[in-house]
Amino acid sequence: MKNLLYKTSRGQYILGDSQKLIENGSLDDFKNKVQLILFSPPFPLNAKKKYGNKLGDEYKKWLSDLAPLFTKLLKKDGSIVVELGNAWEHGRPVQALLSLESLIAFLNNPKADLRLCQEFICYNPSRLPSPAQWVTVNRIRTIDSYTHVWWMSKSDYPKADNRRVLRPYSKSMLQLLKRKKYNSGRRPSEHTISEKSFLTDNKGSIMHNVLELEQMDQERDLRLPQNMFSFANTNSNDFFSNECRRKNIPIHPARMPTALASFFIEFLTEPDDLVFDPFAGTNTTGYCAEKLGRRWLAVEIDKKYGKQSIIRFKEPKLTKTLTIKKI
Ligand SMILES: C[S@@+](CC[C@H](N)C(=O)[O-])C[C@H]1O[C@@H](n2cnc3c(N)ncnc32)[C@H](O)[C@@H]1O
């Protein structure tokens, strides 16, 4: 590929505009081959126009137009997962609807035939107070601490298995499994719990659609799936962030949490499946895919972020197959 910045044995990072690259056929080799498209789009701007960020209706149309382009690359049972934060009206304590409207326009684009499989909330208890003016100065709003994550697909039954993302049992469940005794009977909620309910050890419990990224309470265990613990628990204290700080490189301001990326990669793909991020930035998606034994493809418009993302692959276990192209 012409604009290749670097590759590993499992993936490649391409510099360019993902919309144009799909439209001009540069990514045709990947048609109907991608199992998961995972991304957070550049944010819409409601004030100043910046490179890569569009305004209002122009943004909505741009995001919506991407849906049929992306589905062209997707396998029949593939998934698209989009992470989108909340936006606020400029200078007002009012939430903007543009990002959600744009996401609905993407989902509803008739040329793409997508449906919403499930909405997830990605909750980050240690998110810095924002929007700062209304939260910390005027004290009239609470901290905006979650992002919307929408899982969509071309079919009602995309590849998915929640047994791949079991979370560790709670302490009380572990005790219950040990005691092998349960307070059975009818509950006020009208559910009837049989004597044997809850006594089978399934090696973990089923994930909820709220991903809590960090521990809120030191006394309480953080219950993310086991594999996600092979990634550093906080985005600000991993190999990549530490290296960026050591080298005085200003870190990409809108990275996707590794826990979020790895959760969806494990849940919706199997080893060797192909994962694509069209707005790759620091390549959180490719990095998590690489570690989880999936193949990956990343596209990013800004070379500075492309170069920064190479740092992720300087992690001792990942450098072996890394090849950087001089461009
Ligand atoms: C929200 S960030 C994604 C960050 C990424 N998920 C990560 O973890 O680092 C969006 C990225 O999209 C890039 N971008 C904007 N327009 C683009 C386009 N048309 N094609 C490819 N990348 C684009 C921006 O430069 C930015 O790095």
The ligand as an SDF file (V2000), in Angstrom:
LIG
                    3D

 27 29  0  0  0  0  0  0  0  0999 V2000
  -11.2710   10.7360   18.3000 C   0  0  0  0  0  0  0  0  0  0  0  0
   -9.7750   10.5510   17.4590 S   0  0  0  0  0  0  0  0  0  0  0  0
   -9.5130    8.8130   17.5150 C   0  0  0  0  0  0  0  0  0  0  0  0
   -8.4770    8.4170   18.5160 C   0  0  0  0  0  0  0  0  0  0  0  0
   -8.1350    6.9320   18.5090 C   0  0  0  0  0  0  0  0  0  0  0  0
   -9.2920    6.1000   18.6980 N   0  0  0  0  0  0  0  0  0  0  0  0
   -7.0970    6.6430   19.5870 C   0  0  0  0  0  0  0  0  0  0  0  0
   -7.3730    5.8320   20.4870 O   0  0  0  0  0  0  0  0  0  0  0  0
   -6.0190    7.2480   19.5670 O   0  0  0  0  0  0  0  0  0  0  0  0
  -10.1910   10.8100   15.7750 C   0  0  0  0  0  0  0  0  0  0  0  0
   -9.0160   10.7450   14.8350 C   0  0  0  0  0  0  0  0  0  0  0  0
   -9.4970   10.8120   13.4940 O   0  0  0  0  0  0  0  0  0  0  0  0
   -8.5490   11.4950   12.7060 C   0  0  0  0  0  0  0  0  0  0  0  0
   -9.2450   11.9110   11.4610 N   0  0  0  0  0  0  0  0  0  0  0  0
  -10.0490   12.9870   11.2450 C   0  0  0  0  0  0  0  0  0  0  0  0
  -10.5670   12.9660   10.0050 N   0  0  0  0  0  0  0  0  0  0  0  0
  -10.0790   11.8480    9.3970 C   0  0  0  0  0  0  0  0  0  0  0  0
  -10.2630   11.2440    8.1180 C   0  0  0  0  0  0  0  0  0  0  0  0
  -11.0560   11.8160    7.2110 N   0  0  0  0  0  0  0  0  0  0  0  0
   -9.6150   10.0930    7.8370 N   0  0  0  0  0  0  0  0  0  0  0  0
   -8.8080    9.4990    8.7630 C   0  0  0  0  0  0  0  0  0  0  0  0
   -8.5990   10.0190    9.9910 N   0  0  0  0  0  0  0  0  0  0  0  0
   -9.2300   11.1630   10.3170 C   0  0  0  0  0  0  0  0  0  0  0  0
   -8.0770   12.6240   13.6150 C   0  0  0  0  0  0  0  0  0  0  0  0
   -6.8190   13.1350   13.2140 O   0  0  0  0  0  0  0  0  0  0  0  0
   -8.0360   11.9100   14.9670 C   0  0  0  0  0  0  0  0  0  0  0  0
   -6.7570   11.3920   15.2470 O   0  0  0  0  0  0  0  0  0  0  0  0
  1  2  1  0
  2  3  1  0
  2 10  1  0
  3  4  1  0
  4  5  1  0
  5  6  1  0
  5  7  1  0
  7  8  2  0
  7  9  1  0
 10 11  1  0
 11 12  1  0
 11 26  1  0
 12 13  1  0
 13 14  1  0
 13 24  1  0
 14 15  1  0
 14 23  1  0
 15 16  2  0
 16 17  1  0
 17 18  1  0
 17 23  2  0
 18 19  1  0
 18 20  2  0
 20 21  1  0
 21 22  2  0
 22 23  1  0
 24 25  1  0
 24 26  1  0
 26 27  1  0
M  CHG  2   2   1   9  -1
M  END
$$$$
